[in-house]
Amino acid sequence: MKLCIALDLPSKQENLTLIKSLAHLDSTLWLKVGLRSFLRDGREFLLDIKEIGDFKLFLDLKLYDIPNTMCDAFSEITSLGVNMLTIHASSGLEAMQALAKQKSKDKNSPLILAVSALTSFDDKGFMSVYNAKVDSHALHLARLAYEGGVDGVVCSCFEVENIKAHTHKNFITLTPAI
């Protein structure tokens, strides 16, 4: 188990202050840069983080597009020097296979985690979009991600055991928390 701190504060300066307070910790600490922070603060923010300490960087952008566009984006993200990124598992098997193939060509590529289901969904909302129940479809998407060759999934802590039972014990399961 590894701790990942979300950098979701209202300003870049507040995030940098938080990071500086963590700089004394060992380098196994992960920092998550989400969509809001990345859009607001950009590539420079990642460079600022690297100047503060040797943190593992998790870019949580949840990519979802056609395979070619996702692979192009993956190339750009790899050049940022991050250690992990997210995509949507519902982007499909072909997209995940293409990303896994591209990742295998560069040892500096980040880990790829597929989001199975957004935690904001309840069964009713999930049913309206996917025509399936959250728990069964999240497992289906996790299995698809495993088959697609990505490194793991973002999932509920309640799904971890079942996902590992249907994929592999080393398949990464990252669980968000508050």
N, C-alpha and C positions, 0 to 999 in steps of 0.2 A: 504494500500500500504506500502511495506517495501523495503528498499534499500539493494541491494546486490552488493558488490564490488568484481569484478573479479581480482584474483591474477594471472595475466598473464604476469608478468614482466619477463625479460630475466634471472634473477638469483634469487636464494632463498634469498640472502641478500637484494636485492631490494624489494622483496615482504615483508620481515620482517620489513624493514624500513617503508614501507607504512603502515603496520599493526600497528606499534608502534605509527605512527602519528594519528591513528584512535582510539587508546586505551581509550581516554577520552570520547568517545561517549557512549551513552547508549547501553545496551546489546540487543537491537532489531536489530542491524546491522548484516547483514549476510555477510559472506566471501565465495566466490566461489573458490574452488580449482579444476582446470580443469585437463585434461589428461596430458598435458605437465608438469605442476608443480608437480603433484602427481607422475608421473613416474621419474622425476628428483630428487625430494626431499623426497618422500615417507612418511611413517607413522610418522617419526621423525618431519617432517614439521608440521603435525597436532598437535603434542605435543607441538612444539615451539609456535604455534598460541595460544594454550590454556594457556600457561604460560604468554602470553602477556595480554590477556583479556578474558572476558566472551562473546565471539562472537558466533553466530550461524554459524555452518559450513555446507556448501553445497558442496558435492563431485560430480562433474559433469563428470562422466566417460561414460555415455551413454551405459550401459550394453546391450549386445545383444548376446544371445546364446540360447541353449536349456534350458527348464525350470529348470532341475536339476542343471545344472551348474550355472545358474543365482541365484538360491536359495543358493547354496554353497557360491557364491561370496557375496550375501546379508548377510549371517552369518558373514563372515569376515569383511565386511564393518560395520555391526552393532557393532562389537567389537572395531572399531576405535572411536566410540563416536561422529560420525557426526550426524547432524540433518536432512539432506536431501540428496538424491542422484537421479541421472537420469538413466533411462533405455530407450530403443527404444520401442515405441508403436508397431512398426512393428515386434517385437519379438512374438507378438500374444496374443490372449486372454488367452490361457492355461498358458503361462509364467506369465502374469500379475496376474491371479487368484492365482497361486502358491505362488507368492511373497506376495500378499495381505494376504493370509492365514498364511504364515510364519510370516509376520509383526504383525499380530493380537495376536501372542503367546508371544510377548516380548514388554512390555511397553516402553523399551528403543530404540526400532527400529526407524530408521529415516523415515521421509516422503519419499514417492516414487513418483517421477514425471516422466511421460512418454514424450519423445520427439516425437511430431507429425510429423514434417518435418524439416529437416535441413535448416537453413536460407540461405545457399549457393545455394539451388536449385532455378532455374527458372522453368517455366512451361515445357519447352522443356526437360531439364535435368530430372525433376521429372517424366515426361511422359515416358522417356526411361527406368527408373528403375521400376516405379509402375504402368505404363499404366493407369495413371489417372492425372487429373489436381491437382495442389497443394491445392487450396482452398477447393475443395470438399473432397479430400482424407484426408487432415489434419483434417477436421471435423469428417470424418469417424473414423480415428485413435483416436481422442479425445473421441468419443462416446464409442469406444472399450475399451479405458483405463478406462473410467468411469464404464462400465459394468464389467471390470476386477477387479475393487475394489482398484485401486491405488488412491493416494491422489489428483492427478492433472496432468496437462500437461505443457510442455514448448511449447509456441506457439507465433505467431506474435501478436502484440498489436491489429492488425486489425481483429483478429479472436476471441478475448476474448468474446465479446458480443454474438456472434453466438454460441460459445461453451457453454457458461453459459445457453443460451436459450435451448440448446439441452441436457444438463446434469443436473446440479444443481448449484444454486447460490454460494454454499460453495465449489464447486469443484475448486481447486487451479489452477490459470492460471499465470504462470511465463513468463514474456516477456523479452527477451534479448534486451539490448540497448548498444549503444556506448557512 
